Amino acid sequence: MDREHTHAVITKLIHREVPELTGDLTPADGFETLGIDSMTMIDVIVATERELGVKIADNRLADVATVGDLVDVVLTISNARQGDES
């Protein structure tokens, strides 16, 4: 899983959960700045887990403030899982 693909999928999921957001999202875009509340954030996390086949531990969620943070967490989990499968 690469960064560009992961960012595109997460952006699509955010737009699905928050249809009033328009345009591209950058890695620096903060969820709070985008107007995404905690309940919607949970929906985004669950959709991300389902779509990308990862499980994000609750203790990792404190590290997620921006779109880029979520991409980083997903990639870290995915890369760790791939390393376990080798």
Jmol script that loads the backbone (N, CA, C; Angstrom):
load data "model"
ATOM      1  N   MET A   1       0.865  -1.170   0.000  1.00  0.00           N
ATOM      2  CA  MET A   1       0.000   0.000   0.000  1.00  0.00           C
ATOM      3  C   MET A   1       0.910   1.230   0.000  1.00  0.00           C
ATOM      4  N   ASP A   2       0.707   2.132  -0.953  1.00  0.00           N
ATOM      5  CA  ASP A   2       1.552   3.317  -0.995  1.00  0.00           C
ATOM      6  C   ASP A   2       0.807   4.545  -0.468  1.00  0.00           C
ATOM      7  N   ARG A   3       1.577   5.582  -0.199  1.00  0.00           N
ATOM      8  CA  ARG A   3       1.042   6.806   0.414  1.00  0.00           C
ATOM      9  C   ARG A   3      -0.024   7.464  -0.465  1.00  0.00           C
ATOM     10  N   GLU A   4       0.240   7.562  -1.760  1.00  0.00           N
ATOM     11  CA  GLU A   4      -0.694   8.242  -2.666  1.00  0.00           C
ATOM     12  C   GLU A   4      -2.048   7.521  -2.710  1.00  0.00           C
ATOM     13  N   HIS A   5      -2.006   6.199  -2.842  1.00  0.00           N
ATOM     14  CA  HIS A   5      -3.239   5.411  -2.872  1.00  0.00           C
ATOM     15  C   HIS A   5      -3.994   5.533  -1.545  1.00  0.00           C
ATOM     16  N   THR A   6      -3.264   5.416  -0.444  1.00  0.00           N
ATOM     17  CA  THR A   6      -3.888   5.502   0.880  1.00  0.00           C
ATOM     18  C   THR A   6      -4.536   6.872   1.080  1.00  0.00           C
ATOM     19  N   HIS A   7      -3.841   7.931   0.685  1.00  0.00           N
ATOM     20  CA  HIS A   7      -4.403   9.283   0.806  1.00  0.00           C
ATOM     21  C   HIS A   7      -5.666   9.415  -0.040  1.00  0.00           C
ATOM     22  N   ALA A   8      -5.641   8.880  -1.248  1.00  0.00           N
ATOM     23  CA  ALA A   8      -6.815   8.971  -2.129  1.00  0.00           C
ATOM     24  C   ALA A   8      -8.015   8.238  -1.537  1.00  0.00           C
ATOM     25  N   VAL A   9      -7.780   7.059  -0.986  1.00  0.00           N
ATOM     26  CA  VAL A   9      -8.880   6.289  -0.384  1.00  0.00           C
ATOM     27  C   VAL A   9      -9.437   7.022   0.824  1.00  0.00           C
ATOM     28  N   ILE A  10      -8.569   7.518   1.692  1.00  0.00           N
ATOM     29  CA  ILE A  10      -9.030   8.228   2.891  1.00  0.00           C
ATOM     30  C   ILE A  10      -9.776   9.498   2.511  1.00  0.00           C
ATOM     31  N   THR A  11      -9.289  10.211   1.507  1.00  0.00           N
ATOM     32  CA  THR A  11      -9.985  11.415   1.038  1.00  0.00           C
ATOM     33  C   THR A  11     -11.387  11.061   0.548  1.00  0.00           C
ATOM     34  N   LYS A  12     -11.492   9.981  -0.220  1.00  0.00           N
ATOM     35  CA  LYS A  12     -12.798   9.534  -0.716  1.00  0.00           C
ATOM     36  C   LYS A  12     -13.737   9.218   0.457  1.00  0.00           C
ATOM     37  N   LEU A  13     -13.218   8.547   1.467  1.00  0.00           N
ATOM     38  CA  LEU A  13     -14.045   8.181   2.621  1.00  0.00           C
ATOM     39  C   LEU A  13     -14.474   9.414   3.419  1.00  0.00           C
ATOM     40  N   ILE A  14     -13.581  10.377   3.558  1.00  0.00           N
ATOM     41  CA  ILE A  14     -13.941  11.621   4.261  1.00  0.00           C
ATOM     42  C   ILE A  14     -15.048  12.337   3.486  1.00  0.00           C
ATOM     43  N   HIS A  15     -14.915  12.414   2.172  1.00  0.00           N
ATOM     44  CA  HIS A  15     -15.959  13.066   1.367  1.00  0.00           C
ATOM     45  C   HIS A  15     -17.287  12.315   1.460  1.00  0.00           C
ATOM     46  N   ARG A  16     -17.217  11.002   1.585  1.00  0.00           N
ATOM     47  CA  ARG A  16     -18.449  10.212   1.734  1.00  0.00           C
ATOM     48  C   ARG A  16     -19.126  10.521   3.078  1.00  0.00           C
ATOM     49  N   GLU A  17     -18.313  10.628   4.127  1.00  0.00           N
ATOM     50  CA  GLU A  17     -18.864  10.894   5.462  1.00  0.00           C
ATOM     51  C   GLU A  17     -19.261  12.356   5.655  1.00  0.00           C
ATOM     52  N   VAL A  18     -18.584  13.260   4.955  1.00  0.00           N
ATOM     53  CA  VAL A  18     -18.846  14.696   5.081  1.00  0.00           C
ATOM     54  C   VAL A  18     -19.022  15.269   3.672  1.00  0.00           C
ATOM     55  N   PRO A  19     -20.191  15.015   3.076  1.00  0.00           N
ATOM     56  CA  PRO A  19     -20.392  15.408   1.673  1.00  0.00           C
ATOM     57  C   PRO A  19     -20.312  16.910   1.420  1.00  0.00           C
ATOM     58  N   GLU A  20     -20.469  17.712   2.460  1.00  0.00           N
ATOM     59  CA  GLU A  20     -20.390  19.165   2.242  1.00  0.00           C
ATOM     60  C   GLU A  20     -18.955  19.647   2.017  1.00  0.00           C
ATOM     61  N   LEU A  21     -17.963  18.798   2.321  1.00  0.00           N
ATOM     62  CA  LEU A  21     -16.577  19.142   1.994  1.00  0.00           C
ATOM     63  C   LEU A  21     -16.379  18.953   0.496  1.00  0.00           C
ATOM     64  N   THR A  22     -15.778  19.929  -0.123  1.00  0.00           N
ATOM     65  CA  THR A  22     -15.525  19.826  -1.554  1.00  0.00           C
ATOM     66  C   THR A  22     -14.043  20.064  -1.812  1.00  0.00           C
ATOM     67  N   GLY A  23     -13.593  19.609  -2.938  1.00  0.00           N
ATOM     68  CA  GLY A  23     -12.210  19.844  -3.321  1.00  0.00           C
ATOM     69  C   GLY A  23     -11.254  18.833  -2.725  1.00  0.00           C
ATOM     70  N   ASP A  24     -10.005  19.015  -3.079  1.00  0.00           N
ATOM     71  CA  ASP A  24      -8.959  18.119  -2.622  1.00  0.00           C
ATOM     72  C   ASP A  24      -8.636  18.375  -1.158  1.00  0.00           C
ATOM     73  N   LEU A  25      -8.224  17.322  -0.492  1.00  0.00           N
ATOM     74  CA  LEU A  25      -7.746  17.435   0.881  1.00  0.00           C
ATOM     75  C   LEU A  25      -6.248  17.201   0.871  1.00  0.00           C
ATOM     76  N   THR A  26      -5.527  18.005   1.626  1.00  0.00           N
ATOM     77  CA  THR A  26      -4.080  17.843   1.708  1.00  0.00           C
ATOM     78  C   THR A  26      -3.736  17.092   2.990  1.00  0.00           C
ATOM     79  N   PRO A  27      -2.540  16.513   3.059  1.00  0.00           N
ATOM     80  CA  PRO A  27      -2.132  15.841   4.287  1.00  0.00           C
ATOM     81  C   PRO A  27      -2.129  16.777   5.506  1.00  0.00           C
ATOM     82  N   ALA A  28      -1.942  18.058   5.281  1.00  0.00           N
ATOM     83  CA  ALA A  28      -1.888  19.019   6.386  1.00  0.00           C
ATOM     84  C   ALA A  28      -3.265  19.439   6.891  1.00  0.00           C
ATOM     85  N   ASP A  29      -4.330  19.090   6.181  1.00  0.00           N
ATOM     86  CA  ASP A  29      -5.671  19.480   6.604  1.00  0.00           C
ATOM     87  C   ASP A  29      -6.027  18.799   7.917  1.00  0.00           C
ATOM     88  N   GLY A  30      -6.350  19.627   8.908  1.00  0.00           N
ATOM     89  CA  GLY A  30      -6.731  19.103  10.215  1.00  0.00           C
ATOM     90  C   GLY A  30      -8.210  18.756  10.252  1.00  0.00           C
ATOM     91  N   PHE A  31      -8.515  17.663  10.930  1.00  0.00           N
ATOM     92  CA  PHE A  31      -9.918  17.250  11.010  1.00  0.00           C
ATOM     93  C   PHE A  31     -10.764  18.299  11.714  1.00  0.00           C
ATOM     94  N   GLU A  32     -10.224  18.916  12.752  1.00  0.00           N
ATOM     95  CA  GLU A  32     -10.975  19.956  13.460  1.00  0.00           C
ATOM     96  C   GLU A  32     -11.217  21.159  12.544  1.00  0.00           C
ATOM     97  N   THR A  33     -10.205  21.548  11.799  1.00  0.00           N
ATOM     98  CA  THR A  33     -10.329  22.664  10.858  1.00  0.00           C
ATOM     99  C   THR A  33     -11.357  22.364   9.775  1.00  0.00           C
ATOM    100  N   LEU A  34     -11.430  21.087   9.383  1.00  0.00           N
ATOM    101  CA  LEU A  34     -12.405  20.677   8.366  1.00  0.00           C
ATOM    102  C   LEU A  34     -13.826  20.595   8.926  1.00  0.00           C
ATOM    103  N   GLY A  35     -13.961  20.771  10.239  1.00  0.00           N
ATOM    104  CA  GLY A  35     -15.281  20.708  10.857  1.00  0.00           C
ATOM    105  C   GLY A  35     -15.745  19.301  11.153  1.00  0.00           C
ATOM    106  N   ILE A  36     -14.797  18.362  11.235  1.00  0.00           N
ATOM    107  CA  ILE A  36     -15.139  16.967  11.506  1.00  0.00           C
ATOM    108  C   ILE A  36     -15.139  16.755  13.011  1.00  0.00           C
ATOM    109  N   ASP A  37     -16.331  16.460  13.556  1.00  0.00           N
ATOM    110  CA  ASP A  37     -16.451  16.250  14.996  1.00  0.00           C
ATOM    111  C   ASP A  37     -16.049  14.821  15.366  1.00  0.00           C
ATOM    112  N   SER A  38     -16.039  14.533  16.648  1.00  0.00           N
ATOM    113  CA  SER A  38     -15.542  13.232  17.118  1.00  0.00           C
ATOM    114  C   SER A  38     -16.395  12.059  16.625  1.00  0.00           C
ATOM    115  N   MET A  39     -17.690  12.236  16.533  1.00  0.00           N
ATOM    116  CA  MET A  39     -18.547  11.150  16.046  1.00  0.00           C
ATOM    117  C   MET A  39     -18.292  10.863  14.565  1.00  0.00           C
ATOM    118  N   THR A  40     -18.143  11.910  13.777  1.00  0.00           N
ATOM    119  CA  THR A  40     -17.842  11.729  12.363  1.00  0.00           C
ATOM    120  C   THR A  40     -16.452  11.132  12.195  1.00  0.00           C
ATOM    121  N   MET A  41     -15.526  11.519  13.067  1.00  0.00           N
ATOM    122  CA  MET A  41     -14.177  10.968  13.009  1.00  0.00           C
ATOM    123  C   MET A  41     -14.205   9.461  13.239  1.00  0.00           C
ATOM    124  N   ILE A  42     -15.028   9.009  14.158  1.00  0.00           N
ATOM    125  CA  ILE A  42     -15.173   7.568  14.389  1.00  0.00           C
ATOM    126  C   ILE A  42     -15.683   6.894  13.124  1.00  0.00           C
ATOM    127  N   ASP A  43     -16.651   7.513  12.461  1.00  0.00           N
ATOM    128  CA  ASP A  43     -17.168   6.961  11.205  1.00  0.00           C
ATOM    129  C   ASP A  43     -16.071   6.875  10.144  1.00  0.00           C
ATOM    130  N   VAL A  44     -15.232   7.902  10.070  1.00  0.00           N
ATOM    131  CA  VAL A  44     -14.125   7.907   9.103  1.00  0.00           C
ATOM    132  C   VAL A  44     -13.132   6.796   9.437  1.00  0.00           C
ATOM    133  N   ILE A  45     -12.822   6.633  10.713  1.00  0.00           N
ATOM    134  CA  ILE A  45     -11.871   5.587  11.145  1.00  0.00           C
ATOM    135  C   ILE A  45     -12.426   4.202  10.803  1.00  0.00           C
ATOM    136  N   VAL A  46     -13.679   3.958  11.142  1.00  0.00           N
ATOM    137  CA  VAL A  46     -14.292   2.642  10.870  1.00  0.00           C
ATOM    138  C   VAL A  46     -14.319   2.375   9.360  1.00  0.00           C
ATOM    139  N   ALA A  47     -14.683   3.368   8.576  1.00  0.00           N
ATOM    140  CA  ALA A  47     -14.710   3.203   7.120  1.00  0.00           C
ATOM    141  C   ALA A  47     -13.300   2.939   6.580  1.00  0.00           C
ATOM    142  N   THR A  48     -12.310   3.616   7.137  1.00  0.00           N
ATOM    143  CA  THR A  48     -10.919   3.408   6.731  1.00  0.00           C
ATOM    144  C   THR A  48     -10.474   1.988   7.047  1.00  0.00           C
ATOM    145  N   GLU A  49     -10.802   1.517   8.244  1.00  0.00           N
ATOM    146  CA  GLU A  49     -10.448   0.151   8.631  1.00  0.00           C
ATOM    147  C   GLU A  49     -11.060  -0.866   7.676  1.00  0.00           C
ATOM    148  N   ARG A  50     -12.316  -0.682   7.370  1.00  0.00           N
ATOM    149  CA  ARG A  50     -13.006  -1.623   6.467  1.00  0.00           C
ATOM    150  C   ARG A  50     -12.438  -1.569   5.054  1.00  0.00           C
ATOM    151  N   GLU A  51     -12.265  -0.383   4.542  1.00  0.00           N
ATOM    152  CA  GLU A  51     -11.835  -0.209   3.152  1.00  0.00           C
ATOM    153  C   GLU A  51     -10.387  -0.667   2.937  1.00  0.00           C
ATOM    154  N   LEU A  52      -9.528  -0.404   3.918  1.00  0.00           N
ATOM    155  CA  LEU A  52      -8.104  -0.695   3.742  1.00  0.00           C
ATOM    156  C   LEU A  52      -7.645  -1.936   4.494  1.00  0.00           C
ATOM    157  N   GLY A  53      -8.562  -2.578   5.205  1.00  0.00           N
ATOM    158  CA  GLY A  53      -8.230  -3.838   5.860  1.00  0.00           C
ATOM    159  C   GLY A  53      -7.239  -3.719   6.999  1.00  0.00           C
ATOM    160  N   VAL A  54      -7.337  -2.639   7.751  1.00  0.00           N
ATOM    161  CA  VAL A  54      -6.466  -2.451   8.911  1.00  0.00           C
ATOM    162  C   VAL A  54      -7.318  -2.293  10.159  1.00  0.00           C
ATOM    163  N   LYS A  55      -6.699  -2.497  11.305  1.00  0.00           N
ATOM    164  CA  LYS A  55      -7.359  -2.242  12.592  1.00  0.00           C
ATOM    165  C   LYS A  55      -6.520  -1.209  13.316  1.00  0.00           C
ATOM    166  N   ILE A  56      -7.107  -0.053  13.568  1.00  0.00           N
ATOM    167  CA  ILE A  56      -6.402   1.038  14.232  1.00  0.00           C
ATOM    168  C   ILE A  56      -6.718   0.968  15.725  1.00  0.00           C
ATOM    169  N   ALA A  57      -5.699   0.708  16.513  1.00  0.00           N
ATOM    170  CA  ALA A  57      -5.871   0.609  17.964  1.00  0.00           C
ATOM    171  C   ALA A  57      -6.279   1.971  18.531  1.00  0.00           C
ATOM    172  N   ASP A  58      -7.103   1.919  19.560  1.00  0.00           N
ATOM    173  CA  ASP A  58      -7.597   3.156  20.173  1.00  0.00           C
ATOM    174  C   ASP A  58      -6.460   4.074  20.608  1.00  0.00           C
ATOM    175  N   ASN A  59      -5.358   3.498  21.100  1.00  0.00           N
ATOM    176  CA  ASN A  59      -4.264   4.343  21.582  1.00  0.00           C
ATOM    177  C   ASN A  59      -3.560   5.088  20.439  1.00  0.00           C
ATOM    178  N   ARG A  60      -3.755   4.660  19.206  1.00  0.00           N
ATOM    179  CA  ARG A  60      -3.181   5.356  18.049  1.00  0.00           C
ATOM    180  C   ARG A  60      -4.019   6.566  17.632  1.00  0.00           C
ATOM    181  N   LEU A  61      -5.281   6.586  18.039  1.00  0.00           N
ATOM    182  CA  LEU A  61      -6.178   7.662  17.599  1.00  0.00           C
ATOM    183  C   LEU A  61      -5.774   9.024  18.136  1.00  0.00           C
ATOM    184  N   ALA A  62      -5.111   9.048  19.284  1.00  0.00           N
ATOM    185  CA  ALA A  62      -4.657  10.321  19.844  1.00  0.00           C
ATOM    186  C   ALA A  62      -3.622  10.988  18.938  1.00  0.00           C
ATOM    187  N   ASP A  63      -2.959  10.195  18.099  1.00  0.00           N
ATOM    188  CA  ASP A  63      -1.941  10.709  17.181  1.00  0.00           C
ATOM    189  C   ASP A  63      -2.532  11.254  15.888  1.00  0.00           C
ATOM    190  N   VAL A  64      -3.838  11.136  15.705  1.00  0.00           N
ATOM    191  CA  VAL A  64      -4.466  11.471  14.426  1.00  0.00           C
ATOM    192  C   VAL A  64      -5.193  12.815  14.542  1.00  0.00           C
ATOM    193  N   ALA A  65      -4.535  13.868  14.011  1.00  0.00           N
ATOM    194  CA  ALA A  65      -5.152  15.198  14.002  1.00  0.00           C
ATOM    195  C   ALA A  65      -5.359  15.717  12.585  1.00  0.00           C
ATOM    196  N   THR A  66      -4.610  15.153  11.636  1.00  0.00           N
ATOM    197  CA  THR A  66      -4.701  15.616  10.249  1.00  0.00           C
ATOM    198  C   THR A  66      -4.929  14.423   9.319  1.00  0.00           C
ATOM    199  N   VAL A  67      -5.264  14.734   8.082  1.00  0.00           N
ATOM    200  CA  VAL A  67      -5.421  13.693   7.063  1.00  0.00           C
ATOM    201  C   VAL A  67      -4.102  12.921   6.927  1.00  0.00           C
ATOM    202  N   GLY A  68      -3.000  13.631   6.912  1.00  0.00           N
ATOM    203  CA  GLY A  68      -1.691  12.997   6.803  1.00  0.00           C
ATOM    204  C   GLY A  68      -1.379  12.080   7.980  1.00  0.00           C
ATOM    205  N   ASP A  69      -1.814  12.475   9.179  1.00  0.00           N
ATOM    206  CA  ASP A  69      -1.617  11.614  10.351  1.00  0.00           C
ATOM    207  C   ASP A  69      -2.339  10.286  10.173  1.00  0.00           C
ATOM    208  N   LEU A  70      -3.555  10.336   9.668  1.00  0.00           N
ATOM    209  CA  LEU A  70      -4.317   9.112   9.453  1.00  0.00           C
ATOM    210  C   LEU A  70      -3.643   8.248   8.392  1.00  0.00           C
ATOM    211  N   VAL A  71      -3.165   8.866   7.335  1.00  0.00           N
ATOM    212  CA  VAL A  71      -2.436   8.127   6.306  1.00  0.00           C
ATOM    213  C   VAL A  71      -1.211   7.450   6.929  1.00  0.00           C
ATOM    214  N   ASP A  72      -0.459   8.192   7.739  1.00  0.00           N
ATOM    215  CA  ASP A  72       0.740   7.641   8.376  1.00  0.00           C
ATOM    216  C   ASP A  72       0.419   6.443   9.258  1.00  0.00           C
ATOM    217  N   VAL A  73      -0.631   6.554  10.053  1.00  0.00           N
ATOM    218  CA  VAL A  73      -1.013   5.458  10.948  1.00  0.00           C
ATOM    219  C   VAL A  73      -1.396   4.224  10.135  1.00  0.00           C
ATOM    220  N   VAL A  74      -2.193   4.415   9.094  1.00  0.00           N
ATOM    221  CA  VAL A  74      -2.605   3.288   8.255  1.00  0.00           C
ATOM    222  C   VAL A  74      -1.390   2.624   7.610  1.00  0.00           C
ATOM    223  N   LEU A  75      -0.472   3.427   7.085  1.00  0.00           N
ATOM    224  CA  LEU A  75       0.715   2.868   6.437  1.00  0.00           C
ATOM    225  C   LEU A  75       1.609   2.137   7.438  1.00  0.00           C
ATOM    226  N   THR A  76       1.745   2.676   8.634  1.00  0.00           N
ATOM    227  CA  THR A  76       2.548   2.020   9.664  1.00  0.00           C
ATOM    228  C   THR A  76       1.969   0.656  10.006  1.00  0.00           C
ATOM    229  N   ILE A  77       0.656   0.598  10.180  1.00  0.00           N
ATOM    230  CA  ILE A  77      -0.015  -0.668  10.500  1.00  0.00           C
ATOM    231  C   ILE A  77       0.119  -1.632   9.330  1.00  0.00           C
ATOM    232  N   SER A  78      -0.109  -1.147   8.134  1.00  0.00           N
ATOM    233  CA  SER A  78      -0.049  -2.006   6.954  1.00  0.00           C
ATOM    234  C   SER A  78       1.366  -2.550   6.744  1.00  0.00           C
ATOM    235  N   ASN A  79       2.362  -1.696   6.899  1.00  0.00           N
ATOM    236  CA  ASN A  79       3.740  -2.138   6.719  1.00  0.00           C
ATOM    237  C   ASN A  79       4.164  -3.121   7.798  1.00  0.00           C
ATOM    238  N   ALA A  80       3.711  -2.917   9.032  1.00  0.00           N
ATOM    239  CA  ALA A  80       4.017  -3.856  10.115  1.00  0.00           C
ATOM    240  C   ALA A  80       3.380  -5.210   9.832  1.00  0.00           C
ATOM    241  N   ARG A  81       2.165  -5.182   9.345  1.00  0.00           N
ATOM    242  CA  ARG A  81       1.463  -6.431   9.022  1.00  0.00           C
ATOM    243  C   ARG A  81       2.154  -7.169   7.893  1.00  0.00           C
ATOM    244  N   GLN A  82       2.606  -6.434   6.883  1.00  0.00           N
ATOM    245  CA  GLN A  82       3.316  -7.051   5.768  1.00  0.00           C
ATOM    246  C   GLN A  82       4.632  -7.667   6.240  1.00  0.00           C
ATOM    247  N   GLY A  83       5.300  -7.005   7.185  1.00  0.00           N
ATOM    248  CA  GLY A  83       6.528  -7.541   7.739  1.00  0.00           C
ATOM    249  C   GLY A  83       6.284  -8.825   8.512  1.00  0.00           C
ATOM    250  N   ASP A  84       5.140  -8.914   9.173  1.00  0.00           N
ATOM    251  CA  ASP A  84       4.778 -10.136   9.922  1.00  0.00           C
ATOM    252  C   ASP A  84       4.495 -11.295   8.990  1.00  0.00           C
ATOM    253  N   GLU A  85       4.019 -10.986   7.771  1.00  0.00           N
ATOM    254  CA  GLU A  85       3.663 -12.036   6.818  1.00  0.00           C
ATOM    255  C   GLU A  85       4.878 -12.569   6.073  1.00  0.00           C
ATOM    256  N   SER A  86       6.010 -11.869   6.162  1.00  0.00           N
ATOM    257  CA  SER A  86       7.212 -12.313   5.433  1.00  0.00           C
ATOM    258  C   SER A  86       7.879 -13.496   6.095  1.00  0.00           C
TER     259      SER A  86
END
end "model"
wireframe off; spacefill off
backbone 0.3
color backbone group
